[in-house]
Amino acid sequence: MWDCNTMFGFSDMGGFHPWGGFFHLLFWGALILFIIWTIKRVTRQAAAPSPSQGNEAASILDNRFARGELSAEEYRQAKQTLNKS
């Protein structure tokens, strides 16, 4: 019953081992979760804005205010929003 020569729920004698299927599912589930976690971690790092992008946004905001596209109040609110992130 506790034969160590089992593979994915089946013993070498052709009989079914009840714990083998459980460990087989546990292994594949852990592998799939690890792959998903790795993909999410890599894509999250790639999607993070760089500091130069923050400077670019501030520059665009300054230019719009200089051209008169924004009022002083809109400019202050937008500047505060940029500084929070």
N, C-alpha and C positions, 0 to 999 in steps of 0.2 A: 504494500500500500504506500509506503513512504520511499519508494524507489527513487534514487537520485538520477537515474538514467531516463528521465522523462524530457520530452520536448514539446512545449506548447500544448500540454494537456494529454499527450499520448505517450505511453511507455514504449520501450523497445520491444515488448512482447505483444503489442497491438491493442492493449487495454487502455481505457480512458482514465486519466488521472484528474480528479476533481479540481485540484488547485492550479493545475497547469494553465487552464483557460483563463483563470482570473489574473494570473501573473502576466500572461500574454497580453491581455487587454490593458493591464496596468502599465506595462512597458510601452505599448504603442500610444496610449493616452498621454503618458509623460513626454514621449518624443514629440507628439503633435503640439502639446502645450509649450514645450521648449522652443519649437520652431516659430510658433505664433508670437511668443514673447520676444524672441530675437528680432523678428520682422518689425514688430511695433517699436521696439527700442531703437532700431536703426532708422526707421522712418521718422520717429519723433525728433531725433538728433538732426536729421537732414532738414526738417521743416522749421527748426528754430531760427529766428531771424538773427542775422549777424549785426554787430554794432554799427557797421557802415550803413546798413539799411535804415537804422534809426536816425542816423545823421541825414540821410537822403530825405526822409520824411520831414524832418525839421526844415531842411533847405527848401523843399517844395512849399511848405506852409509859409515860410518867410517870403518866398517869391509871390505867392498868391496875395498875401497881405500887402506887399509893396505895390502890386498892380491894382490894388483896390477891390479885389474880388471878395475880401472878407472885411467885416467890421472889426473894430478893436475888441469888442466883447467876444465875437466868434473866434478871433485869433487867440485870445487869452484862454478860452475854454479848450480849444484844440491843442494849445501848447501844454496845458495842464494834463490833458489826456495822454499826450505823447510822453510826458515826463513820468507818468504813473507806470507805464509799461516798460 
